[in-house]
Structure formats: C-alpha cells, structure tokens
Amino acid sequence: MGEQLKVGDQVPNFKLLASNGEQVELSDYAGKKLVIYFYPRDMTPGCTTESCDFRDFNGQFGENNAEVIGISPDDLASHEQFVGKHELPFLLLSDTEHTVSELFGVWKLRSWNGEEFMGIERSTFLIDEQGKLAKEWRSVSVDGHVQEVLQAVKNN
C-alpha cells in the first residue's frame, strides 16, 4: 500500500459490503459530504457510545448535506446485530480484509492488556462533495467527538 491519505487528497473510490447487504462505494456519495468513522469492534463500550452519538446527531448531519457511515473489520452478521440493537440509521461497512482501513492508515499495531495485535485505531474522516479528504481525526477519544465532527461539517 502506498502513502496514507492526507487532507486535500482525492480519496480513491472503494467498495465494501454494507449492513443492508449491498455493495456500497464511495462514488455513491458524490455531491454530498461523507463522514466515515472507523471503529475497532461492534458491541464494545466505546464503539457503542460513539455509534449512538452519531445516531443521535444523524439528523443534523443530514441537514448539512452529510451522510455518516461506520467501518470496522466485523462481518455483516455482526453489523446487522449492532445496527438492530442500537437502531443505527446509517450503514456500517464490513472491511474484513482491512483494505479501506489500510488506505486511510488506521490499521495499526495496537496493544490491550499486554497483548499486541493488528486492529483499527479509532479515527474519523470528512470527505467533501468532490471526494477530497477535507478533515481527519486520528486516535479519537469518544467524548464530544461527534459534536466536533458536526461542527466541521457545518464549517466545510
């Protein structure tokens, strides 16, 4: 994989299976702002809080011509359960091969409880109407994050 994306770069079109069972690609969102949040795992406490925050502010993202999608390495069955349990109004994409996570440079060596493993570093990206990377938040902490992203959407 080449260089990771930087702000101002055109984001290459990518395609992943979504929680609705359909293939979704970046080009589907042309003409809209797109917020992509990468998160480590369905059903874990931080990911649940973050996803529910995006859910609660989803209407305001919509009012600002923005769509939200979540991406994690979980499979579709896991995503469907997560969406159903928390009534998430947006799609979750399944990046089981972590190709898109690598494209954005968020597939990293992580450690937890003394174990090292490859996984997603919680990160969010704002892509503008022309498909360029407008803003990035890496190593996100969940508290207040969604409000910050919404502010950026309004200002972009």
DAPEGI-V161024 format. One record per residue. N is the residue number from 1. RES is the residue in three letters. SS is DSSP state (H for helix, E for strand, C for the rest). NEAR is the number of other C-alpha atoms within 12 Angstrom. Layout:
n=N res=RES ss=SS near=NEAR
n=N res=RES ss=SS near=NEAR
This chain:
n=1 res=MET ss=C near=13
n=2 res=GLY ss=C near=10
n=3 res=GLU ss=C near=10
n=4 res=GLN ss=C near=21
n=5 res=LEU ss=C near=26
n=6 res=LYS ss=C near=22
n=7 res=VAL ss=C near=19
n=8 res=GLY ss=C near=17
n=9 res=ASP ss=C near=22
n=10 res=GLN ss=E near=23
n=11 res=VAL ss=C near=31
n=12 res=PRO ss=C near=20
n=13 res=ASN ss=C near=20
n=14 res=PHE ss=C near=24
n=15 res=LYS ss=E near=22
n=16 res=LEU ss=E near=34
n=17 res=LEU ss=E near=31
n=18 res=ALA ss=E near=31
n=19 res=SER ss=C near=32
n=20 res=ASN ss=C near=23
n=21 res=GLY ss=C near=17
n=22 res=GLU ss=C near=16
n=23 res=GLN ss=E near=20
n=24 res=VAL ss=E near=24
n=25 res=GLU ss=E near=23
n=26 res=LEU ss=H near=34
n=27 res=SER ss=H near=24
n=28 res=ASP ss=H near=20
n=29 res=TYR ss=H near=27
n=30 res=ALA ss=C near=20
n=31 res=GLY ss=C near=17
n=32 res=LYS ss=C near=26
n=33 res=LYS ss=E near=37
n=34 res=LEU ss=E near=43
n=35 res=VAL ss=E near=45
n=36 res=ILE ss=E near=42
n=37 res=TYR ss=E near=44
n=38 res=PHE ss=E near=44
n=39 res=TYR ss=C near=42
n=40 res=PRO ss=C near=36
n=41 res=ARG ss=C near=32
n=42 res=ASP ss=C near=37
n=43 res=MET ss=C near=24
n=44 res=THR ss=C near=17
n=45 res=PRO ss=H near=15
n=46 res=GLY ss=H near=20
n=47 res=CYS ss=H near=30
n=48 res=THR ss=H near=25
n=49 res=THR ss=H near=25
n=50 res=GLU ss=H near=35
n=51 res=SER ss=H near=44
n=52 res=CYS ss=H near=30
n=53 res=ASP ss=H near=30
n=54 res=PHE ss=H near=40
n=55 res=ARG ss=H near=28
n=56 res=ASP ss=H near=22
n=57 res=PHE ss=C near=29
n=58 res=ASN ss=H near=30
n=59 res=GLY ss=H near=19
n=60 res=GLN ss=H near=22
n=61 res=PHE ss=H near=33
n=62 res=GLY ss=H near=23
n=63 res=GLU ss=H near=15
n=64 res=ASN ss=C near=25
n=65 res=ASN ss=C near=25
n=66 res=ALA ss=E near=34
n=67 res=GLU ss=E near=38
n=68 res=VAL ss=E near=41
n=69 res=ILE ss=E near=39
n=70 res=GLY ss=E near=45
n=71 res=ILE ss=E near=47
n=72 res=SER ss=E near=45
n=73 res=PRO ss=C near=35
n=74 res=ASP ss=C near=32
n=75 res=ASP ss=C near=25
n=76 res=LEU ss=H near=27
n=77 res=ALA ss=H near=20
n=78 res=SER ss=H near=24
n=79 res=HIS ss=H near=37
n=80 res=GLU ss=H near=27
n=81 res=GLN ss=H near=19
n=82 res=PHE ss=H near=32
n=83 res=VAL ss=H near=28
n=84 res=GLY ss=H near=20
n=85 res=LYS ss=H near=16
n=86 res=HIS ss=H near=23
n=87 res=GLU ss=C near=21
n=88 res=LEU ss=C near=31
n=89 res=PRO ss=C near=28
n=90 res=PHE ss=C near=35
n=91 res=LEU ss=E near=37
n=92 res=LEU ss=E near=45
n=93 res=LEU ss=E near=45
n=94 res=SER ss=E near=38
n=95 res=ASP ss=C near=35
n=96 res=THR ss=C near=25
n=97 res=GLU ss=C near=22
n=98 res=HIS ss=C near=31
n=99 res=THR ss=H near=26
n=100 res=VAL ss=H near=34
n=101 res=SER ss=H near=37
n=102 res=GLU ss=H near=28
n=103 res=LEU ss=H near=26
n=104 res=PHE ss=C near=38
n=105 res=GLY ss=C near=29
n=106 res=VAL ss=C near=36
n=107 res=TRP ss=E near=32
n=108 res=LYS ss=E near=22
n=109 res=LEU ss=E near=15
n=110 res=ARG ss=E near=18
n=111 res=SER ss=E near=13
n=112 res=TRP ss=E near=10
n=113 res=ASN ss=C near=7
n=114 res=GLY ss=C near=7
n=115 res=GLU ss=E near=10
n=116 res=GLU ss=E near=11
n=117 res=PHE ss=E near=15
n=118 res=MET ss=E near=19
n=119 res=GLY ss=E near=29
n=120 res=ILE ss=E near=38
n=121 res=GLU ss=C near=32
n=122 res=ARG ss=C near=35
n=123 res=SER ss=E near=35
n=124 res=THR ss=E near=41
n=125 res=PHE ss=E near=45
n=126 res=LEU ss=E near=45
n=127 res=ILE ss=E near=43
n=128 res=ASP ss=C near=35
n=129 res=GLU ss=C near=26
n=130 res=GLN ss=C near=23
n=131 res=GLY ss=C near=29
n=132 res=LYS ss=E near=30
n=133 res=LEU ss=E near=29
n=134 res=ALA ss=E near=29
n=135 res=LYS ss=E near=32
n=136 res=GLU ss=E near=34
n=137 res=TRP ss=E near=30
n=138 res=ARG ss=C near=25
n=139 res=SER ss=C near=22
n=140 res=VAL ss=C near=26
n=141 res=SER ss=C near=19
n=142 res=VAL ss=C near=28
n=143 res=ASP ss=C near=17
n=144 res=GLY ss=C near=16
n=145 res=HIS ss=H near=29
n=146 res=VAL ss=H near=34
n=147 res=GLN ss=H near=21
n=148 res=GLU ss=H near=26
n=149 res=VAL ss=H near=40
n=150 res=LEU ss=H near=34
n=151 res=GLN ss=H near=20
n=152 res=ALA ss=H near=26
n=153 res=VAL ss=H near=34
n=154 res=LYS ss=H near=19
n=155 res=ASN ss=H near=17
n=156 res=ASN ss=C near=22
